[in-house]
């Protein structure tokens, strides 16, 4: 059993607190940008375009992630507290909302540059696990999105939450949605698949599968609980995204082969 009593603040500059979660976003974007420019993109013009695309990604993640959380996870609260909607520093970001935000911002960028939307989405899919890994580690440090009670020897006691021994569900997600997903997608991209849109669809499929299974060890949101059939809202969203990924894969691979 591990005792988690980490400080969510990485360091402080005068009265400004720099939190681990903020650093996870920043370094996830930096490492993803480096990986794309050094490993995945070989054409200089494409590299220059991708540099411009980063700004669209950031906007899509922030707006989509925040609105996704507000509209999906806690609409009634924010309806009564509209002033808190832009306060992302107080927490509350939705991964699924961020995905929708990135898709929309990518559509705008690709249309502006007359490029295939899937070219950019595939790059995002190949590098996103880096940010997901760092984000889940930050969740663990912050004692948020913690797991359900367990007596396993690797259980964690989140001192800032309660005295129960819980699943380190954030670490499970960091491993599967971060490390394993990164290795799997990049292996498939380098060895098997080069057609635009395939990696994007596989990212959605595998992420949704991992997320759905790991959610069985994750404590559901207090104000939501389990929705029905003992599954959480996160699992319902994962099912929707999984089906969408299957449709996208079929459209870009199976259908086009006929």
Helices and strands as residue ranges (DSSP letters): E 2-4, E 9-13, E 16-19, H 20-35, I 36-40, H 44-68, I 69-73, H 75-80, G 82-84, G 88-90, H 95-113, H 117-141, E 156-158, E 165-166, H 169-173, I 174-180, H 181-191, H 198-214, G 215-217, H 233-249, I 250-254, H 255-257
